[in-house]
Amino acid sequence: MLYTAYELQRRAGAPVAAASELTARALHALPAPWARVPAVRHLRAACDIVARVRPTHERPAFGIDAVQVGDRMADVHENPLSRTPFATLLHFAKPSVTGQPRVLVVGPMSGHFTTLIRPAIRTLLSDHDVHVLDWHNARDIPVEDGRFGLDEYIEHVMDALRYLGPDTHVVAVCQPAVPVLAAVALLAADDDPAQPRSVTLMAGPVDTRVNPNRVNTMAATKPLDHFERRVIDTVPARYPGAGRRVYPGVVQLTAFMSMNPRRHLSAHARLYRDLVSGNVESAAATRAFYDEYGAVMDVPAEFYLETVGRIFQEHHLATGRLTWRDRPVDPGAITRTALLTVEGANDDICSPGQTEAAHALCTGIPEERKQHHLQPGVGHYGVFSGSRWEAEVYPVLRSFIDRARAEEEVAAPA
């Protein structure tokens, strides 16, 4: 029913969007005297917004072709290293730069493409050799490729770390904090040489019992079958993943926007004013955000339901009951990996304290190799994007990785 309703709405709105786009193009093509008429500017702005205010399932490009490295620009090439039906391990290679710390970035599988964390990736590239797990849209994955649950997510992280080898630093942005910490714990328990030198958990739900918010309360007060009935649907026959059960990305987008409707309405009102007044730079920034925000991907139903049940409702990691393929996961087994946690003081999706809880679980890591950073003045997205990320959060992360790298080199046998 969810997909049927979405498809009907998309088809019903398509003529309006198309007409608005054609009208906007025509108004943009008017010569200067007419283009400056107030009524024309207002109509053009309205048509511009209506033409683009709809979700898409098209993965945006990362679009990172060059970054500043020191006092020069370095070309960036996006190279796929390995691929499964569910993810691609990407290397953002800088052929002219060597010797930088190798970093694996793991983004959330939560209704948006990994390109949503592009700001974090771009910033990291200045000082690091960056690799990214780029998750695929479940709508495009055939049923015969099998299930994808929490165990498979953890396995993908372990496989990526093994592929990259020793001396890797892993950064988990938001939701993957639990599966990444679990992957590191399992590698540590096996004394696997692929154990990362450091792990950074950014605004992730390690223990949602701490300072619970609206998201946590909703997850905890509804039975799991409520979510299965209400937000899980089957991919229609017209897509490659026909028959696969998914949590549709449009549902997640709707949920996110409904949490702060005034903020989104205010942003679009500001966009309208900027378009009318010709404030091109401000309008482009708002458009770029919502183009990215509106690009949604479907999530495998198994992963969504297991995440809600095992992490948000039963708190398996926080209470020592998390398993991977029936094998216990013990963060206390981690001894060689340094730990950094980062939180936003105003985060209403992952409250302060929920990520910091990882420190109490990682009893095998010496206190001097643990660090926590609470960033004032930012919400969830401000932890990994925006001016505060650039100026205040990233320097902490960069320094932490450098220190972990130096400590390991000193500790290594000659």
C-alpha positions as CSV (number, residue, x, y, z in Angstrom):
1,M,0.0,0.0,0.0
2,L,2.8,2.4,0.8
3,Y,4.4,2.0,-2.6
4,T,1.1,2.1,-4.4
5,A,0.2,5.4,-2.6
6,Y,3.6,6.9,-3.4
7,E,3.4,5.9,-7.1
8,L,-0.1,7.3,-7.5
9,Q,1.0,10.5,-5.9
10,R,4.1,10.7,-8.0
11,R,2.1,10.1,-11.2
12,A,-0.6,12.6,-10.2
13,G,2.0,15.3,-9.5
14,A,4.2,14.6,-12.6
15,P,2.2,16.9,-14.9
16,V,2.3,19.8,-12.4
17,A,6.0,19.4,-11.9
18,A,6.6,19.2,-15.7
19,A,4.5,22.2,-16.4
20,S,6.2,24.2,-13.6
21,E,9.7,23.3,-15.0
22,L,8.7,24.4,-18.6
23,T,7.2,27.6,-17.3
24,A,10.3,28.3,-15.2
25,R,12.6,27.7,-18.2
26,A,10.5,30.1,-20.3
27,L,10.6,32.8,-17.7
28,H,14.3,32.4,-17.2
29,A,14.7,32.9,-21.0
30,L,12.9,36.3,-21.0
31,P,15.0,39.3,-21.9
32,A,16.3,41.6,-19.2
33,P,13.5,44.2,-19.0
34,W,10.8,41.6,-18.6
35,A,12.8,39.3,-16.4
36,R,13.0,42.1,-13.8
37,V,9.3,42.6,-13.5
38,P,8.2,41.7,-9.9
39,A,5.3,39.5,-11.0
40,V,7.7,37.5,-13.3
41,R,10.3,37.1,-10.6
42,H,7.6,35.8,-8.1
43,L,6.1,33.4,-10.6
44,R,9.5,32.1,-11.8
45,A,10.6,31.4,-8.1
46,A,7.3,29.6,-7.4
47,C,7.7,27.4,-10.5
48,D,11.3,26.7,-9.7
49,I,10.4,25.3,-6.3
50,V,7.3,23.3,-7.4
51,A,9.4,21.7,-10.2
52,R,11.9,20.3,-7.8
53,V,10.1,19.7,-4.5
54,R,9.6,15.9,-4.8
55,P,11.6,12.9,-3.8
56,T,13.7,10.9,-6.3
57,H,15.4,7.5,-6.2
58,E,18.4,8.6,-8.2
59,R,21.7,8.4,-6.4
60,P,23.4,11.8,-6.7
61,A,27.0,11.9,-7.7
62,F,29.6,12.6,-5.0
63,G,31.1,15.2,-7.4
64,I,34.4,15.5,-5.6
65,D,36.9,16.0,-8.4
66,A,39.6,17.9,-6.4
67,V,40.4,18.9,-2.9
68,Q,42.8,21.3,-1.2
69,V,45.8,19.4,0.2
70,G,48.2,21.8,2.0
71,D,48.9,24.7,-0.3
72,R,47.7,23.0,-3.6
73,M,44.8,21.4,-5.2
74,A,44.9,17.6,-5.7
75,D,42.8,15.7,-8.3
76,V,40.4,13.1,-6.9
77,H,39.4,9.9,-8.7
78,E,36.5,7.8,-7.5
79,N,37.5,4.1,-7.9
80,P,35.4,1.1,-7.0
81,L,37.6,-1.5,-5.2
82,S,35.1,-4.3,-4.4
83,R,31.4,-4.8,-4.8
84,T,28.6,-6.9,-3.4
85,P,24.9,-6.7,-4.4
86,F,24.4,-4.4,-1.3
87,A,27.4,-2.1,-1.3
88,T,30.5,-0.9,-3.2
89,L,33.8,-0.1,-1.5
90,L,34.9,3.2,-3.0
91,H,38.4,4.7,-3.0
92,F,38.6,8.4,-3.4
93,A,42.1,8.2,-4.8
94,K,44.5,11.2,-5.0
95,P,47.3,10.0,-7.3
96,S,49.5,13.0,-6.5
97,V,49.3,12.5,-2.7
98,T,51.0,9.8,-0.7
99,G,51.6,9.0,3.0
100,Q,48.2,10.1,4.4
101,P,46.4,7.9,7.0
102,R,44.0,5.5,5.5
103,V,40.3,6.0,6.6
104,L,37.2,3.9,6.0
105,V,34.0,6.0,6.3
106,V,30.8,4.0,7.0
107,G,27.6,6.0,6.5
108,P,24.1,5.1,7.5
109,M,21.7,2.9,5.7
110,S,18.7,4.9,6.7
111,G,16.7,6.0,3.7
112,H,19.3,8.3,2.1
113,F,22.3,7.6,-0.1
114,T,25.8,7.7,1.3
115,T,26.2,11.0,-0.7
116,L,24.3,12.7,2.2
117,I,27.6,12.6,4.2
118,R,29.6,14.2,1.2
119,P,30.6,17.2,3.4
120,A,32.4,14.9,5.8
121,I,34.1,12.9,3.0
122,R,35.2,16.1,1.2
123,T,36.8,17.5,4.4
124,L,38.5,14.2,5.4
125,L,40.1,14.0,1.9
126,S,42.3,17.0,2.6
127,D,44.4,15.0,5.2
128,H,43.4,11.4,4.7
129,D,43.3,8.6,2.1
130,V,39.6,8.0,2.2
131,H,37.5,4.9,1.4
132,V,33.7,4.7,1.7
133,L,31.2,1.9,1.9
134,D,28.6,3.1,-0.6
135,W,25.3,1.3,0.2
136,H,23.0,0.4,-2.7
137,N,19.3,1.0,-3.1
138,A,17.4,-2.1,-2.0
139,R,14.7,-1.4,-4.6
140,D,17.3,-2.3,-7.3
141,I,18.7,-5.5,-5.6
142,P,17.0,-8.7,-6.9
143,V,15.4,-11.0,-4.3
144,E,17.7,-13.9,-5.3
145,D,20.7,-11.9,-3.9
146,G,19.5,-12.8,-0.5
147,R,18.7,-11.1,2.8
148,F,20.5,-8.1,4.3
149,G,20.2,-7.7,8.1
150,L,22.3,-6.5,10.9
151,D,24.6,-9.5,10.6
152,E,25.3,-8.8,7.0
153,Y,26.0,-5.1,7.7
154,I,28.6,-6.1,10.3
155,E,30.1,-8.6,7.9
156,H,30.4,-5.9,5.2
157,V,32.3,-3.7,7.6
158,M,34.7,-6.5,8.6
159,D,35.2,-7.5,5.0
160,A,36.0,-3.9,4.1
161,L,38.6,-3.6,6.9
162,R,40.2,-6.9,5.9
163,Y,40.3,-5.7,2.3
164,L,42.1,-2.5,3.3
165,G,44.4,-4.2,5.8
166,P,46.2,-3.0,8.9
167,D,46.7,0.7,9.7
168,T,43.2,1.7,8.8
169,H,41.1,4.2,10.8
170,V,37.3,3.7,10.7
171,V,34.8,6.5,11.0
172,A,31.1,5.6,11.6
173,V,28.6,8.4,10.9
174,C,25.3,8.1,12.8
175,Q,23.4,4.8,12.6
176,P,26.4,2.5,11.9
177,A,28.0,3.2,15.3
178,V,26.7,-0.1,16.6
179,P,27.5,-2.4,13.7
180,V,31.0,-0.7,13.3
181,L,31.8,-1.1,17.0
182,A,30.6,-4.7,16.7
183,A,32.8,-5.4,13.7
184,V,35.8,-4.0,15.5
185,A,35.0,-6.1,18.6
186,L,34.8,-9.3,16.5
187,L,38.1,-8.6,14.8
188,A,39.7,-7.9,18.1
189,A,38.4,-11.1,19.6
190,D,40.0,-13.0,16.8
191,D,43.3,-11.0,17.1
192,D,42.7,-10.2,13.4
193,P,45.5,-8.1,11.9
194,A,42.7,-6.0,10.2
195,Q,41.8,-4.4,13.5
196,P,41.7,-0.6,12.9
197,R,44.1,1.7,14.6
198,S,41.2,3.9,15.7
199,V,37.4,4.0,15.6
200,T,35.4,7.2,15.6
201,L,31.7,7.0,16.4
202,M,29.7,10.1,15.4
203,A,26.2,10.7,16.7
204,G,25.3,7.0,16.8
205,P,22.7,5.1,18.9
206,V,25.1,3.0,21.1
207,D,22.7,3.1,24.1
208,T,19.3,4.8,23.4
209,R,18.3,4.4,27.1
210,V,20.5,7.5,27.8
211,N,18.6,10.8,27.6
212,P,15.8,9.3,25.4
213,N,14.2,11.6,22.8
214,R,11.1,11.4,20.6
215,V,12.6,9.0,18.2
216,N,13.7,6.6,21.0
217,T,10.3,6.9,22.8
218,M,8.4,6.0,19.6
219,A,10.6,3.0,18.9
220,A,10.4,1.8,22.5
221,T,6.7,2.1,23.0
222,K,5.5,0.4,19.8
223,P,5.7,-3.4,19.3
224,L,8.0,-4.5,16.4
225,D,5.0,-5.9,14.4
226,H,3.6,-2.3,14.5
227,F,6.5,-1.2,12.4
228,E,6.3,-4.2,10.2
229,R,2.7,-3.6,9.4
230,R,2.9,0.2,9.0
231,V,6.2,1.0,7.3
232,I,7.3,-2.2,5.5
233,D,6.2,-2.8,1.9
234,T,7.1,-4.9,-1.1
235,V,9.0,-3.5,-4.1
236,P,6.6,-3.5,-7.2
237,A,7.2,-5.6,-10.3
238,R,8.5,-2.7,-12.4
239,Y,11.8,-2.5,-10.4
240,P,14.8,-4.9,-10.4
241,G,14.2,-5.7,-6.7
242,A,10.6,-6.8,-7.3
243,G,9.3,-8.8,-4.4
244,R,11.9,-7.7,-1.9
245,R,10.5,-6.4,1.4
246,V,11.8,-2.9,2.2
247,Y,11.5,0.1,4.4
248,P,10.8,2.7,1.6
249,G,13.0,5.7,1.6
250,V,10.0,8.1,1.1
251,V,8.7,6.9,4.5
252,Q,12.0,7.9,6.2
253,L,12.0,11.2,4.4
254,T,8.5,12.0,5.5
255,A,9.4,11.0,9.1
256,F,12.4,13.2,9.2
257,M,10.6,16.2,7.7
258,S,7.6,15.8,10.1
259,M,10.0,16.1,13.1
260,N,10.8,19.7,12.2
261,P,8.1,20.9,9.7
262,R,8.6,24.6,10.7
263,R,12.3,24.4,9.9
264,H,11.6,22.9,6.4
265,L,8.8,25.4,5.7
266,S,11.0,28.2,6.8
267,A,13.9,27.0,4.6
268,H,11.6,26.9,1.5
269,A,10.2,30.3,2.3
270,R,13.8,31.6,2.5
271,L,14.5,29.9,-0.8
272,Y,11.5,31.6,-2.4
273,R,12.7,35.0,-1.2
274,D,16.3,34.3,-2.4
275,L,15.0,33.3,-5.8
276,V,12.9,36.4,-6.1
277,S,15.6,38.8,-5.0
278,G,18.3,37.1,-7.0
279,N,20.4,35.9,-4.1
280,V,21.9,33.2,-6.2
281,E,24.5,31.9,-3.7
282,S,22.1,31.4,-0.8
283,A,19.4,29.9,-3.1
284,A,21.9,27.4,-4.6
285,A,23.0,26.3,-1.1
286,T,19.4,25.6,0.0
287,R,18.6,23.8,-3.3
288,A,21.7,21.7,-3.1
289,F,20.7,20.5,0.4
290,Y,17.1,19.6,-0.5
291,D,18.1,18.0,-3.8
292,E,20.4,15.7,-1.7
293,Y,17.8,15.3,1.1
294,G,15.1,14.4,-1.3
295,A,17.2,11.6,-3.0
296,V,16.0,8.5,-1.1
297,M,16.9,4.8,-1.1
298,D,14.9,1.9,0.2
299,V,16.3,-0.1,3.1
300,P,16.1,-3.9,3.3
301,A,13.3,-4.8,5.7
302,E,15.4,-7.2,7.7
303,F,18.0,-4.6,8.5
304,Y,15.4,-2.0,9.4
305,L,13.4,-4.3,11.7
306,E,16.5,-5.8,13.4
307,T,17.9,-2.3,14.0
308,V,14.7,-1.2,15.6
309,G,14.3,-4.4,17.6
310,R,17.8,-5.2,18.7
311,I,19.3,-1.7,19.1
312,F,16.4,0.7,19.9
313,Q,14.0,-1.6,21.7
314,E,16.1,-4.3,23.4
315,H,19.5,-2.5,23.5
316,H,21.5,-5.6,22.8
317,L,24.9,-4.0,22.5
318,A,24.4,-1.8,25.6
319,T,23.2,-4.8,27.7
320,G,25.8,-7.3,26.5
321,R,23.4,-9.4,24.5
322,L,24.4,-8.5,20.9
323,T,25.4,-11.5,18.8
324,W,26.8,-11.9,15.3
325,R,25.7,-15.1,13.6
326,D,25.0,-16.5,17.1
327,R,28.5,-15.4,18.3
328,P,28.6,-13.0,21.3
329,V,29.9,-9.5,20.6
330,D,32.1,-8.1,23.4
331,P,33.4,-4.5,23.0
332,G,35.6,-5.3,26.0
333,A,37.8,-7.4,23.7
334,I,39.0,-4.2,21.9
335,T,42.5,-3.4,23.3
336,R,44.5,-2.1,20.3
337,T,42.1,0.4,18.8
338,A,41.7,4.0,20.1
339,L,38.2,5.3,20.5
340,L,36.7,8.7,19.8
341,T,33.0,9.6,20.2
342,V,31.5,12.8,18.9
343,E,28.0,14.2,19.7
344,G,26.0,17.3,19.0
345,A,24.7,19.2,22.0
346,N,21.4,20.0,20.2
347,D,21.0,16.6,18.5
348,D,17.3,15.6,18.6
349,I,17.8,12.3,16.7
350,C,20.7,10.9,18.7
351,S,20.8,12.6,22.1
352,P,24.0,13.5,23.9
353,G,25.2,10.6,26.0
354,Q,24.0,7.8,23.6
355,T,27.2,7.6,21.7
356,E,29.5,8.4,24.6
357,A,28.1,5.2,26.2
358,A,30.6,3.3,24.0
359,H,33.4,4.2,26.4
360,A,31.9,2.2,29.3
361,L,31.5,-0.8,27.0
362,C,35.1,-0.7,25.7
363,T,36.7,-1.7,29.0
364,G,39.8,-3.1,27.3
365,I,40.9,0.3,25.8
366,P,43.1,2.3,28.1
367,E,41.6,5.6,29.3
368,E,44.3,7.6,27.7
369,R,43.3,6.2,24.3
370,K,39.7,7.2,24.7
371,Q,38.3,10.7,23.9
372,H,34.9,12.2,23.8
373,H,33.9,15.5,22.1
374,L,30.5,17.2,22.7
375,Q,30.1,19.9,20.1
376,P,28.1,22.9,21.3
377,G,25.5,24.6,19.1
378,V,24.9,21.8,16.6
379,G,22.2,19.3,15.9
380,H,22.5,15.9,14.2
381,Y,23.6,17.0,10.8
382,G,25.9,19.7,12.2
383,V,28.1,16.9,13.7
384,F,29.4,16.0,10.2
385,S,28.5,19.0,7.9
386,G,28.5,22.8,8.0
387,S,30.7,25.4,9.5
388,R,31.0,23.9,13.0
389,W,32.0,20.6,11.5
390,E,34.7,22.2,9.4
391,A,36.1,24.6,12.1
392,E,35.5,22.7,15.4
393,V,34.6,19.0,15.0
394,Y,37.0,18.0,12.2
395,P,40.2,19.4,13.9
396,V,39.4,17.1,16.8
397,L,39.0,14.1,14.6
398,R,42.1,14.9,12.6
399,S,44.2,15.3,15.7
400,F,42.8,12.1,17.2
401,I,43.7,10.0,14.1
402,D,47.2,11.5,14.0
403,R,47.7,10.7,17.6
404,A,46.4,7.1,17.2
405,R,48.7,6.7,14.2
406,A,51.7,8.0,16.1
407,E,51.0,5.8,19.2
408,E,50.8,2.7,17.1
409,E,54.0,3.4,15.3
410,V,55.8,3.9,18.7
411,A,54.3,0.7,20.0
412,A,55.1,-1.4,17.0
413,P,58.2,-3.7,17.3
414,A,61.3,-2.7,15.5
